[in-house]
Amino acid sequence: MENTILINKIKILPNSLKEEVNDFIDFLLSKKNKKSIPTIEEFSGIWSKEESNEIESIIKKGTENIDNEW
């Protein structure tokens, strides 16, 4: 999307919605600066790489058959 199109769309919004657009842009920018989710190994800091790989594999296998349709 071109910047001019986006700016023109924002210009026609009422001020209250412009504030919401601003807040949303700030939110998106804050996500850009956050680190990615750490691996199990990085998160715990207590398992060896082999142990964390084994635990991750067990979790993946254990969740393959979960029925998420409610």
mmCIF file of the N, C-alpha and C atoms, coordinates in Angstrom:
data_MODEL
# 
_entry.id   MODEL 
# 
loop_
_atom_site.group_PDB 
_atom_site.id 
_atom_site.type_symbol 
_atom_site.label_atom_id 
_atom_site.label_alt_id 
_atom_site.label_comp_id 
_atom_site.label_asym_id 
_atom_site.label_entity_id 
_atom_site.label_seq_id 
_atom_site.pdbx_PDB_ins_code 
_atom_site.Cartn_x 
_atom_site.Cartn_y 
_atom_site.Cartn_z 
_atom_site.occupancy 
_atom_site.B_iso_or_equiv 
_atom_site.pdbx_formal_charge 
_atom_site.auth_seq_id 
_atom_site.auth_comp_id 
_atom_site.auth_asym_id 
_atom_site.auth_atom_id 
_atom_site.pdbx_PDB_model_num 
ATOM 1   N N  . MET A 1 1  ? 0.846   -1.174  0.000  1.00 0.00 ? 1  MET A N  1 
ATOM 2   C CA . MET A 1 1  ? 0.000   0.000   0.000  1.00 0.00 ? 1  MET A CA 1 
ATOM 3   C C  . MET A 1 1  ? 0.891   1.236   0.000  1.00 0.00 ? 1  MET A C  1 
ATOM 4   N N  . GLU A 1 2  ? 0.545   2.173   -0.834 1.00 0.00 ? 2  GLU A N  1 
ATOM 5   C CA . GLU A 1 2  ? 1.330   3.399   -0.904 1.00 0.00 ? 2  GLU A CA 1 
ATOM 6   C C  . GLU A 1 2  ? 1.044   4.289   0.302  1.00 0.00 ? 2  GLU A C  1 
ATOM 7   N N  . ASN A 1 3  ? 2.064   5.006   0.734  1.00 0.00 ? 3  ASN A N  1 
ATOM 8   C CA . ASN A 1 3  ? 1.919   5.885   1.896  1.00 0.00 ? 3  ASN A CA 1 
ATOM 9   C C  . ASN A 1 3  ? 0.849   6.947   1.677  1.00 0.00 ? 3  ASN A C  1 
ATOM 10  N N  . THR A 1 4  ? 0.763   7.488   0.453  1.00 0.00 ? 4  THR A N  1 
ATOM 11  C CA . THR A 1 4  ? -0.213  8.559   0.204  1.00 0.00 ? 4  THR A CA 1 
ATOM 12  C C  . THR A 1 4  ? -1.638  8.048   0.346  1.00 0.00 ? 4  THR A C  1 
ATOM 13  N N  . ILE A 1 5  ? -1.885  6.822   -0.073 1.00 0.00 ? 5  ILE A N  1 
ATOM 14  C CA . ILE A 1 5  ? -3.233  6.247   0.075  1.00 0.00 ? 5  ILE A CA 1 
ATOM 15  C C  . ILE A 1 5  ? -3.568  6.089   1.555  1.00 0.00 ? 5  ILE A C  1 
ATOM 16  N N  . LEU A 1 6  ? -2.618  5.567   2.295  1.00 0.00 ? 6  LEU A N  1 
ATOM 17  C CA . LEU A 1 6  ? -2.820  5.374   3.727  1.00 0.00 ? 6  LEU A CA 1 
ATOM 18  C C  . LEU A 1 6  ? -3.044  6.700   4.441  1.00 0.00 ? 6  LEU A C  1 
ATOM 19  N N  . ILE A 1 7  ? -2.251  7.685   4.117  1.00 0.00 ? 7  ILE A N  1 
ATOM 20  C CA . ILE A 1 7  ? -2.384  9.012   4.740  1.00 0.00 ? 7  ILE A CA 1 
ATOM 21  C C  . ILE A 1 7  ? -3.731  9.635   4.401  1.00 0.00 ? 7  ILE A C  1 
ATOM 22  N N  . ASN A 1 8  ? -4.169  9.500   3.161  1.00 0.00 ? 8  ASN A N  1 
ATOM 23  C CA . ASN A 1 8  ? -5.470  10.059  2.771  1.00 0.00 ? 8  ASN A CA 1 
ATOM 24  C C  . ASN A 1 8  ? -6.618  9.377   3.505  1.00 0.00 ? 8  ASN A C  1 
ATOM 25  N N  . LYS A 1 9  ? -6.506  8.086   3.729  1.00 0.00 ? 9  LYS A N  1 
ATOM 26  C CA . LYS A 1 9  ? -7.539  7.380   4.486  1.00 0.00 ? 9  LYS A CA 1 
ATOM 27  C C  . LYS A 1 9  ? -7.575  7.867   5.927  1.00 0.00 ? 9  LYS A C  1 
ATOM 28  N N  . ILE A 1 10 ? -6.396  8.062   6.502  1.00 0.00 ? 10 ILE A N  1 
ATOM 29  C CA . ILE A 1 10 ? -6.333  8.540   7.890  1.00 0.00 ? 10 ILE A CA 1 
ATOM 30  C C  . ILE A 1 10 ? -6.875  9.958   8.000  1.00 0.00 ? 10 ILE A C  1 
ATOM 31  N N  . LYS A 1 11 ? -6.617  10.792  7.011  1.00 0.00 ? 11 LYS A N  1 
ATOM 32  C CA . LYS A 1 11 ? -7.065  12.188  7.042  1.00 0.00 ? 11 LYS A CA 1 
ATOM 33  C C  . LYS A 1 11 ? -8.578  12.320  7.161  1.00 0.00 ? 11 LYS A C  1 
ATOM 34  N N  . ILE A 1 12 ? -9.326  11.396  6.573  1.00 0.00 ? 12 ILE A N  1 
ATOM 35  C CA . ILE A 1 12 ? -10.797 11.529  6.592  1.00 0.00 ? 12 ILE A CA 1 
ATOM 36  C C  . ILE A 1 12 ? -11.430 10.969  7.861  1.00 0.00 ? 12 ILE A C  1 
ATOM 37  N N  . LEU A 1 13 ? -10.635 10.343  8.707  1.00 0.00 ? 13 LEU A N  1 
ATOM 38  C CA . LEU A 1 13 ? -11.165 9.801   9.955  1.00 0.00 ? 13 LEU A CA 1 
ATOM 39  C C  . LEU A 1 13 ? -11.422 10.911  10.964 1.00 0.00 ? 13 LEU A C  1 
ATOM 40  N N  . PRO A 1 14 ? -12.418 10.710  11.844 1.00 0.00 ? 14 PRO A N  1 
ATOM 41  C CA . PRO A 1 14 ? -12.604 11.670  12.942 1.00 0.00 ? 14 PRO A CA 1 
ATOM 42  C C  . PRO A 1 14 ? -11.404 11.588  13.895 1.00 0.00 ? 14 PRO A C  1 
ATOM 43  N N  . ASN A 1 15 ? -11.186 12.637  14.639 1.00 0.00 ? 15 ASN A N  1 
ATOM 44  C CA . ASN A 1 15 ? -10.017 12.712  15.527 1.00 0.00 ? 15 ASN A CA 1 
ATOM 45  C C  . ASN A 1 15 ? -9.919  11.546  16.503 1.00 0.00 ? 15 ASN A C  1 
ATOM 46  N N  . SER A 1 16 ? -11.055 11.094  17.017 1.00 0.00 ? 16 SER A N  1 
ATOM 47  C CA . SER A 1 16 ? -11.016 9.987   17.981 1.00 0.00 ? 16 SER A CA 1 
ATOM 48  C C  . SER A 1 16 ? -10.453 8.717   17.330 1.00 0.00 ? 16 SER A C  1 
ATOM 49  N N  . LEU A 1 17 ? -10.796 8.505   16.067 1.00 0.00 ? 17 LEU A N  1 
ATOM 50  C CA . LEU A 1 17 ? -10.270 7.325   15.383 1.00 0.00 ? 17 LEU A CA 1 
ATOM 51  C C  . LEU A 1 17 ? -8.811  7.511   14.971 1.00 0.00 ? 17 LEU A C  1 
ATOM 52  N N  . LYS A 1 18 ? -8.432  8.733   14.707 1.00 0.00 ? 18 LYS A N  1 
ATOM 53  C CA . LYS A 1 18 ? -7.024  8.999   14.411 1.00 0.00 ? 18 LYS A CA 1 
ATOM 54  C C  . LYS A 1 18 ? -6.159  8.640   15.615 1.00 0.00 ? 18 LYS A C  1 
ATOM 55  N N  . GLU A 1 19 ? -6.674  8.905   16.815 1.00 0.00 ? 19 GLU A N  1 
ATOM 56  C CA . GLU A 1 19 ? -5.946  8.543   18.029 1.00 0.00 ? 19 GLU A CA 1 
ATOM 57  C C  . GLU A 1 19 ? -5.805  7.033   18.137 1.00 0.00 ? 19 GLU A C  1 
ATOM 58  N N  . GLU A 1 20 ? -6.865  6.307   17.751 1.00 0.00 ? 20 GLU A N  1 
ATOM 59  C CA . GLU A 1 20 ? -6.795  4.850   17.781 1.00 0.00 ? 20 GLU A CA 1 
ATOM 60  C C  . GLU A 1 20 ? -5.791  4.327   16.759 1.00 0.00 ? 20 GLU A C  1 
ATOM 61  N N  . VAL A 1 21 ? -5.758  4.938   15.588 1.00 0.00 ? 21 VAL A N  1 
ATOM 62  C CA . VAL A 1 21 ? -4.778  4.556   14.567 1.00 0.00 ? 21 VAL A CA 1 
ATOM 63  C C  . VAL A 1 21 ? -3.371  4.788   15.108 1.00 0.00 ? 21 VAL A C  1 
ATOM 64  N N  . ASN A 1 22 ? -3.162  5.902   15.736 1.00 0.00 ? 22 ASN A N  1 
ATOM 65  C CA . ASN A 1 22 ? -1.858  6.216   16.321 1.00 0.00 ? 22 ASN A CA 1 
ATOM 66  C C  . ASN A 1 22 ? -1.457  5.180   17.373 1.00 0.00 ? 22 ASN A C  1 
ATOM 67  N N  . ASP A 1 23 ? -2.404  4.828   18.246 1.00 0.00 ? 23 ASP A N  1 
ATOM 68  C CA . ASP A 1 23 ? -2.125  3.820   19.269 1.00 0.00 ? 23 ASP A CA 1 
ATOM 69  C C  . ASP A 1 23 ? -1.784  2.476   18.636 1.00 0.00 ? 23 ASP A C  1 
ATOM 70  N N  . PHE A 1 24 ? -2.519  2.125   17.575 1.00 0.00 ? 24 PHE A N  1 
ATOM 71  C CA . PHE A 1 24 ? -2.272  0.853   16.914 1.00 0.00 ? 24 PHE A CA 1 
ATOM 72  C C  . PHE A 1 24 ? -0.893  0.839   16.249 1.00 0.00 ? 24 PHE A C  1 
ATOM 73  N N  . ILE A 1 25 ? -0.521  1.932   15.641 1.00 0.00 ? 25 ILE A N  1 
ATOM 74  C CA . ILE A 1 25 ? 0.806   2.028   15.026 1.00 0.00 ? 25 ILE A CA 1 
ATOM 75  C C  . ILE A 1 25 ? 1.891   1.889   16.090 1.00 0.00 ? 25 ILE A C  1 
ATOM 76  N N  . ASP A 1 26 ? 1.700   2.541   17.231 1.00 0.00 ? 26 ASP A N  1 
ATOM 77  C CA . ASP A 1 26 ? 2.658   2.403   18.334 1.00 0.00 ? 26 ASP A CA 1 
ATOM 78  C C  . ASP A 1 26 ? 2.761   0.951   18.780 1.00 0.00 ? 26 ASP A C  1 
ATOM 79  N N  . PHE A 1 27 ? 1.615   0.273   18.857 1.00 0.00 ? 27 PHE A N  1 
ATOM 80  C CA . PHE A 1 27 ? 1.595   -1.140  19.235 1.00 0.00 ? 27 PHE A CA 1 
ATOM 81  C C  . PHE A 1 27 ? 2.388   -1.977  18.236 1.00 0.00 ? 27 PHE A C  1 
ATOM 82  N N  . LEU A 1 28 ? 2.158   -1.757  16.946 1.00 0.00 ? 28 LEU A N  1 
ATOM 83  C CA . LEU A 1 28 ? 2.880   -2.508  15.915 1.00 0.00 ? 28 LEU A CA 1 
ATOM 84  C C  . LEU A 1 28 ? 4.376   -2.253  15.979 1.00 0.00 ? 28 LEU A C  1 
ATOM 85  N N  . LEU A 1 29 ? 4.745   -1.013  16.209 1.00 0.00 ? 29 LEU A N  1 
ATOM 86  C CA . LEU A 1 29 ? 6.164   -0.683  16.317 1.00 0.00 ? 29 LEU A CA 1 
ATOM 87  C C  . LEU A 1 29 ? 6.801   -1.340  17.539 1.00 0.00 ? 29 LEU A C  1 
ATOM 88  N N  . SER A 1 30 ? 6.055   -1.453  18.619 1.00 0.00 ? 30 SER A N  1 
ATOM 89  C CA . SER A 1 30 ? 6.601   -2.090  19.818 1.00 0.00 ? 30 SER A CA 1 
ATOM 90  C C  . SER A 1 30 ? 6.815   -3.580  19.589 1.00 0.00 ? 30 SER A C  1 
ATOM 91  N N  . LYS A 1 31 ? 5.947   -4.208  18.790 1.00 0.00 ? 31 LYS A N  1 
ATOM 92  C CA . LYS A 1 31 ? 6.120   -5.623  18.471 1.00 0.00 ? 31 LYS A CA 1 
ATOM 93  C C  . LYS A 1 31 ? 7.375   -5.841  17.643 1.00 0.00 ? 31 LYS A C  1 
ATOM 94  N N  . LYS A 1 32 ? 7.667   -4.896  16.785 1.00 0.00 ? 32 LYS A N  1 
ATOM 95  C CA . LYS A 1 32 ? 8.835   -4.991  15.913 1.00 0.00 ? 32 LYS A CA 1 
ATOM 96  C C  . LYS A 1 32 ? 10.119  -5.037  16.732 1.00 0.00 ? 32 LYS A C  1 
ATOM 97  N N  . ASN A 1 33 ? 10.136  -4.359  17.859 1.00 0.00 ? 33 ASN A N  1 
ATOM 98  C CA . ASN A 1 33 ? 11.345  -4.245  18.672 1.00 0.00 ? 33 ASN A CA 1 
ATOM 99  C C  . ASN A 1 33 ? 11.506  -5.359  19.700 1.00 0.00 ? 33 ASN A C  1 
ATOM 100 N N  . LYS A 1 34 ? 10.478  -6.212  19.856 1.00 0.00 ? 34 LYS A N  1 
ATOM 101 C CA . LYS A 1 34 ? 10.555  -7.280  20.845 1.00 0.00 ? 34 LYS A CA 1 
ATOM 102 C C  . LYS A 1 34 ? 11.328  -8.460  20.290 1.00 0.00 ? 34 LYS A C  1 
ATOM 103 N N  . LYS A 1 35 ? 11.956  -9.198  21.198 1.00 0.00 ? 35 LYS A N  1 
ATOM 104 C CA . LYS A 1 35 ? 12.671  -10.413 20.822 1.00 0.00 ? 35 LYS A CA 1 
ATOM 105 C C  . LYS A 1 35 ? 11.664  -11.509 20.496 1.00 0.00 ? 35 LYS A C  1 
ATOM 106 N N  . SER A 1 36 ? 12.110  -12.475 19.719 1.00 0.00 ? 36 SER A N  1 
ATOM 107 C CA . SER A 1 36 ? 11.266  -13.619 19.435 1.00 0.00 ? 36 SER A CA 1 
ATOM 108 C C  . SER A 1 36 ? 11.133  -14.475 20.695 1.00 0.00 ? 36 SER A C  1 
ATOM 109 N N  . ILE A 1 37 ? 10.187  -15.377 20.685 1.00 0.00 ? 37 ILE A N  1 
ATOM 110 C CA . ILE A 1 37 ? 9.952   -16.253 21.830 1.00 0.00 ? 37 ILE A CA 1 
ATOM 111 C C  . ILE A 1 37 ? 11.160  -17.181 21.976 1.00 0.00 ? 37 ILE A C  1 
ATOM 112 N N  . PRO A 1 38 ? 11.697  -17.290 23.168 1.00 0.00 ? 38 PRO A N  1 
ATOM 113 C CA . PRO A 1 38 ? 12.881  -18.128 23.355 1.00 0.00 ? 38 PRO A CA 1 
ATOM 114 C C  . PRO A 1 38 ? 12.558  -19.612 23.191 1.00 0.00 ? 38 PRO A C  1 
ATOM 115 N N  . THR A 1 39 ? 13.563  -20.394 22.843 1.00 0.00 ? 39 THR A N  1 
ATOM 116 C CA . THR A 1 39 ? 13.396  -21.833 22.788 1.00 0.00 ? 39 THR A CA 1 
ATOM 117 C C  . THR A 1 39 ? 13.254  -22.357 24.204 1.00 0.00 ? 39 THR A C  1 
ATOM 118 N N  . ILE A 1 40 ? 12.866  -23.614 24.326 1.00 0.00 ? 40 ILE A N  1 
ATOM 119 C CA . ILE A 1 40 ? 12.737  -24.216 25.658 1.00 0.00 ? 40 ILE A CA 1 
ATOM 120 C C  . ILE A 1 40 ? 14.069  -24.131 26.393 1.00 0.00 ? 40 ILE A C  1 
ATOM 121 N N  . GLU A 1 41 ? 15.146  -24.403 25.674 1.00 0.00 ? 41 GLU A N  1 
ATOM 122 C CA . GLU A 1 41 ? 16.474  -24.367 26.288 1.00 0.00 ? 41 GLU A CA 1 
ATOM 123 C C  . GLU A 1 41 ? 16.818  -22.973 26.810 1.00 0.00 ? 41 GLU A C  1 
ATOM 124 N N  . GLU A 1 42 ? 16.571  -21.968 26.003 1.00 0.00 ? 42 GLU A N  1 
ATOM 125 C CA . GLU A 1 42 ? 16.873  -20.596 26.415 1.00 0.00 ? 42 GLU A CA 1 
ATOM 126 C C  . GLU A 1 42 ? 15.977  -20.153 27.551 1.00 0.00 ? 42 GLU A C  1 
ATOM 127 N N  . PHE A 1 43 ? 14.719  -20.600 27.519 1.00 0.00 ? 43 PHE A N  1 
ATOM 128 C CA . PHE A 1 43 ? 13.760  -20.178 28.534 1.00 0.00 ? 43 PHE A CA 1 
ATOM 129 C C  . PHE A 1 43 ? 14.116  -20.758 29.893 1.00 0.00 ? 43 PHE A C  1 
ATOM 130 N N  . SER A 1 44 ? 14.406  -22.044 29.936 1.00 0.00 ? 44 SER A N  1 
ATOM 131 C CA . SER A 1 44 ? 14.646  -22.690 31.221 1.00 0.00 ? 44 SER A CA 1 
ATOM 132 C C  . SER A 1 44 ? 16.052  -22.435 31.743 1.00 0.00 ? 44 SER A C  1 
ATOM 133 N N  . GLY A 1 45 ? 17.029  -22.552 30.843 1.00 0.00 ? 45 GLY A N  1 
ATOM 134 C CA . GLY A 1 45 ? 18.403  -22.358 31.252 1.00 0.00 ? 45 GLY A CA 1 
ATOM 135 C C  . GLY A 1 45 ? 18.967  -23.473 32.101 1.00 0.00 ? 45 GLY A C  1 
ATOM 136 N N  . ILE A 1 46 ? 18.188  -24.554 32.306 1.00 0.00 ? 46 ILE A N  1 
ATOM 137 C CA . ILE A 1 46 ? 18.669  -25.634 33.170 1.00 0.00 ? 46 ILE A CA 1 
ATOM 138 C C  . ILE A 1 46 ? 18.880  -26.947 32.424 1.00 0.00 ? 46 ILE A C  1 
ATOM 139 N N  . TRP A 1 47 ? 18.367  -27.066 31.200 1.00 0.00 ? 47 TRP A N  1 
ATOM 140 C CA . TRP A 1 47 ? 18.503  -28.303 30.444 1.00 0.00 ? 47 TRP A CA 1 
ATOM 141 C C  . TRP A 1 47 ? 19.630  -28.203 29.432 1.00 0.00 ? 47 TRP A C  1 
ATOM 142 N N  . SER A 1 48 ? 20.225  -29.352 29.164 1.00 0.00 ? 48 SER A N  1 
ATOM 143 C CA . SER A 1 48 ? 21.206  -29.398 28.080 1.00 0.00 ? 48 SER A CA 1 
ATOM 144 C C  . SER A 1 48 ? 20.440  -29.306 26.757 1.00 0.00 ? 48 SER A C  1 
ATOM 145 N N  . LYS A 1 49 ? 21.144  -29.068 25.679 1.00 0.00 ? 49 LYS A N  1 
ATOM 146 C CA . LYS A 1 49 ? 20.509  -28.982 24.368 1.00 0.00 ? 49 LYS A CA 1 
ATOM 147 C C  . LYS A 1 49 ? 19.789  -30.295 24.038 1.00 0.00 ? 49 LYS A C  1 
ATOM 148 N N  . GLU A 1 50 ? 20.409  -31.419 24.358 1.00 0.00 ? 50 GLU A N  1 
ATOM 149 C CA . GLU A 1 50 ? 19.799  -32.720 24.089 1.00 0.00 ? 50 GLU A CA 1 
ATOM 150 C C  . GLU A 1 50 ? 18.514  -32.907 24.907 1.00 0.00 ? 50 GLU A C  1 
ATOM 151 N N  . GLU A 1 51 ? 18.564  -32.525 26.172 1.00 0.00 ? 51 GLU A N  1 
ATOM 152 C CA . GLU A 1 51 ? 17.378  -32.649 27.025 1.00 0.00 ? 51 GLU A CA 1 
ATOM 153 C C  . GLU A 1 51 ? 16.244  -31.760 26.526 1.00 0.00 ? 51 GLU A C  1 
ATOM 154 N N  . SER A 1 52 ? 16.565  -30.538 26.150 1.00 0.00 ? 52 SER A N  1 
ATOM 155 C CA . SER A 1 52 ? 15.516  -29.631 25.681 1.00 0.00 ? 52 SER A CA 1 
ATOM 156 C C  . SER A 1 52 ? 14.924  -30.124 24.364 1.00 0.00 ? 52 SER A C  1 
ATOM 157 N N  . ASN A 1 53 ? 15.756  -30.692 23.486 1.00 0.00 ? 53 ASN A N  1 
ATOM 158 C CA . ASN A 1 53 ? 15.243  -31.258 22.229 1.00 0.00 ? 53 ASN A CA 1 
ATOM 159 C C  . ASN A 1 53 ? 14.316  -32.428 22.501 1.00 0.00 ? 53 ASN A C  1 
ATOM 160 N N  . GLU A 1 54 ? 14.677  -33.272 23.477 1.00 0.00 ? 54 GLU A N  1 
ATOM 161 C CA . GLU A 1 54 ? 13.839  -34.421 23.831 1.00 0.00 ? 54 GLU A CA 1 
ATOM 162 C C  . GLU A 1 54 ? 12.494  -33.965 24.408 1.00 0.00 ? 54 GLU A C  1 
ATOM 163 N N  . ILE A 1 55 ? 12.531  -32.990 25.293 1.00 0.00 ? 55 ILE A N  1 
ATOM 164 C CA . ILE A 1 55 ? 11.300  -32.478 25.891 1.00 0.00 ? 55 ILE A CA 1 
ATOM 165 C C  . ILE A 1 55 ? 10.423  -31.826 24.836 1.00 0.00 ? 55 ILE A C  1 
ATOM 166 N N  . GLU A 1 56 ? 11.031  -31.052 23.944 1.00 0.00 ? 56 GLU A N  1 
ATOM 167 C CA . GLU A 1 56 ? 10.276  -30.409 22.869 1.00 0.00 ? 56 GLU A CA 1 
ATOM 168 C C  . GLU A 1 56 ? 9.614   -31.457 21.977 1.00 0.00 ? 56 GLU A C  1 
ATOM 169 N N  . SER A 1 57 ? 10.329  -32.530 21.672 1.00 0.00 ? 57 SER A N  1 
ATOM 170 C CA . SER A 1 57 ? 9.783   -33.607 20.850 1.00 0.00 ? 57 SER A CA 1 
ATOM 171 C C  . SER A 1 57 ? 8.600   -34.280 21.551 1.00 0.00 ? 57 SER A C  1 
ATOM 172 N N  . ILE A 1 58 ? 8.722   -34.521 22.833 1.00 0.00 ? 58 ILE A N  1 
ATOM 173 C CA . ILE A 1 58 ? 7.640   -35.138 23.605 1.00 0.00 ? 58 ILE A CA 1 
ATOM 174 C C  . ILE A 1 58 ? 6.401   -34.252 23.602 1.00 0.00 ? 58 ILE A C  1 
ATOM 175 N N  . ILE A 1 59 ? 6.601   -32.960 23.779 1.00 0.00 ? 59 ILE A N  1 
ATOM 176 C CA . ILE A 1 59 ? 5.474   -32.020 23.789 1.00 0.00 ? 59 ILE A CA 1 
ATOM 177 C C  . ILE A 1 59 ? 4.785   -32.017 22.430 1.00 0.00 ? 59 ILE A C  1 
ATOM 178 N N  . LYS A 1 60 ? 5.570   -31.957 21.353 1.00 0.00 ? 60 LYS A N  1 
ATOM 179 C CA . LYS A 1 60 ? 4.985   -31.952 20.007 1.00 0.00 ? 60 LYS A CA 1 
ATOM 180 C C  . LYS A 1 60 ? 4.188   -33.217 19.747 1.00 0.00 ? 60 LYS A C  1 
ATOM 181 N N  . LYS A 1 61 ? 4.753   -34.385 20.112 1.00 0.00 ? 61 LYS A N  1 
ATOM 182 C CA . LYS A 1 61 ? 4.057   -35.654 19.909 1.00 0.00 ? 61 LYS A CA 1 
ATOM 183 C C  . LYS A 1 61 ? 2.792   -35.716 20.759 1.00 0.00 ? 61 LYS A C  1 
ATOM 184 N N  . GLY A 1 62 ? 2.873   -35.192 21.959 1.00 0.00 ? 62 GLY A N  1 
ATOM 185 C CA . GLY A 1 62 ? 1.733   -35.240 22.873 1.00 0.00 ? 62 GLY A CA 1 
ATOM 186 C C  . GLY A 1 62 ? 0.595   -34.316 22.477 1.00 0.00 ? 62 GLY A C  1 
ATOM 187 N N  . THR A 1 63 ? 0.883   -33.328 21.652 1.00 0.00 ? 63 THR A N  1 
ATOM 188 C CA . THR A 1 63 ? -0.162  -32.373 21.278 1.00 0.00 ? 63 THR A CA 1 
ATOM 189 C C  . THR A 1 63 ? -0.679  -32.578 19.860 1.00 0.00 ? 63 THR A C  1 
ATOM 190 N N  . GLU A 1 64 ? -0.144  -33.565 19.147 1.00 0.00 ? 64 GLU A N  1 
ATOM 191 C CA . GLU A 1 64 ? -0.586  -33.797 17.769 1.00 0.00 ? 64 GLU A CA 1 
ATOM 192 C C  . GLU A 1 64 ? -2.045  -34.230 17.688 1.00 0.00 ? 64 GLU A C  1 
ATOM 193 N N  . ASN A 1 65 ? -2.518  -34.933 18.700 1.00 0.00 ? 65 ASN A N  1 
ATOM 194 C CA . ASN A 1 65 ? -3.868  -35.499 18.663 1.00 0.00 ? 65 ASN A CA 1 
ATOM 195 C C  . ASN A 1 65 ? -4.897  -34.684 19.411 1.00 0.00 ? 65 ASN A C  1 
ATOM 196 N N  . ILE A 1 66 ? -4.535  -33.465 19.779 1.00 0.00 ? 66 ILE A N  1 
ATOM 197 C CA . ILE A 1 66 ? -5.488  -32.612 20.492 1.00 0.00 ? 66 ILE A CA 1 
ATOM 198 C C  . ILE A 1 66 ? -6.518  -32.092 19.499 1.00 0.00 ? 66 ILE A C  1 
ATOM 199 N N  . ASP A 1 67 ? -7.791  -32.271 19.852 1.00 0.00 ? 67 ASP A N  1 
ATOM 200 C CA . ASP A 1 67 ? -8.887  -31.787 18.993 1.00 0.00 ? 67 ASP A CA 1 
ATOM 201 C C  . ASP A 1 67 ? -9.246  -30.386 19.439 1.00 0.00 ? 67 ASP A C  1 
ATOM 202 N N  . ASN A 1 68 ? -8.908  -29.405 18.609 1.00 0.00 ? 68 ASN A N  1 
ATOM 203 C CA . ASN A 1 68 ? -9.163  -28.003 18.957 1.00 0.00 ? 68 ASN A CA 1 
ATOM 204 C C  . ASN A 1 68 ? -10.517 -27.519 18.512 1.00 0.00 ? 68 ASN A C  1 
ATOM 205 N N  . GLU A 1 69 ? -11.329 -28.365 17.912 1.00 0.00 ? 69 GLU A N  1 
ATOM 206 C CA . GLU A 1 69 ? -12.660 -27.926 17.472 1.00 0.00 ? 69 GLU A CA 1 
ATOM 207 C C  . GLU A 1 69 ? -13.632 -28.108 18.624 1.00 0.00 ? 69 GLU A C  1 
ATOM 208 N N  . TRP A 1 70 ? -14.112 -27.011 19.115 1.00 0.00 ? 70 TRP A N  1 
ATOM 209 C CA . TRP A 1 70 ? -15.012 -27.028 20.279 1.00 0.00 ? 70 TRP A CA 1 
ATOM 210 C C  . TRP A 1 70 ? -16.418 -27.007 19.839 1.00 0.00 ? 70 TRP A C  1 
# 
